């Protein structure tokens, strides 16, 4: 059985896994979860009732959580692009930045999105304002961190950049990255130009009306 990825093209975490697969040209079947594919939703929930995607299926094995999926791919289906460095300290740096983008950038975006959807007891405006404060702190830290770097950890594209691409993509929609953060803005532009992420962005373009905060007419 070939690899199968269950998820949705507009999902940031699905995109994170897709970037890793595209970077190495890893063959897989994408099984989109949506109203037109109830069979995919049923199998996804059977394998992972926590109702979070993406889910990677490799034979009888189910792998969840995007960071683990990317590390699993490197172990079980390695390709020419090594997304987790061989050096242990460099690998720790990549893992830390991966956590930073998920916990301090994407989580803030999700808070604003959830408030707009009414899935948490926070008013839409208050949720977006709280997210903006959190994102400003993250942007400021990243601006200092990115000095002298092409990618999140330096010269090499890693797991951290797989996390950064969708996180910063949606973060900028939620709370615009100001011109006072030129290094971060340039980094986001490099991520958008990366073929693996550009492909994921294009595949999700038709779903932009679903963004509850209103998708801007750019990117």
Residue, then its C-alpha position, 0 to 999 in steps of 0.5 A: x500500500x502506498x502512502x496516503x495523507x488524509x487532510x484538507x488543502x486549506x488546513x495549515x497543518x495539512x500544508x505543513x505535511x504536504x511541504x515535506x512530501x513535495x520537497x522530496x517528491x515522495x509518492x503518496x495519495x491525498x485523501x481530501x476530507x470534505x462533504x464530497x468524500x464521506x468515505x475518507x472522513x469515516x476512515x480518518x475518524x476510525x483511525x484517529x478519533x481525536x478529529x485532528x488532521x492530517x493523518x498519514x497512513x503507511x500500510x497498517x501504521x497510522x502517523x499523526x501530528x505533523x512534526x512526527x509525520x515529517x520525522x517519520x517520513x525521513x526515517x521510513x521514506x527518506x529522500x534527497x532533502x533531509x528536513x531534520x539535520x543529522x547533527x544532534x544540536x542542529x536537529x534540536x534547533x530545527x525542532x525548537x523553531x518548529x515548536x515556535x511556529x506551531x505554538x506561538x504563531x499558528x496557535x495565535x491565528x487559530x485563536x482568532x479564527x476560533x473566536x470568529x467561528x464562535x467555537x470559543x466564548x470570545x467575541x470576534x474583535x476581542x479574539x483578533x485583538x488578543x491574537x494580534x498582541x501574541x503575533x506582535x511578540x512572535x514577529x519581534x522575536x523572529x525579526x531578531x532571530x532571522x538576522x543573517x539567515x536564509x531559512x529558519x535555522x540558517x542556510x538549510x531548509x528544514x522541518x522548521x520551515x515546513x512549519x513556518x510557511x503556513x504559519x506565517x502565511x495565515x498569520x499575515x492574513x490575521x495580523x499583517x507583518x509590519x514594515x518594521x519587520x523587514x527580515x520577517x517579511x522577506x522570509x515569508x516571501x522566500x517561503x511563498x516562492x519555495x516550489x513545495x509551498x507554492x504548490x500547496x498554496x495554489x492547491x488551496x486557492x479555491x478554498x480562500x472564501x472559507x477563511x473566517x477572518x476574510x482572505x486578503x486579495x494577495x498571495 
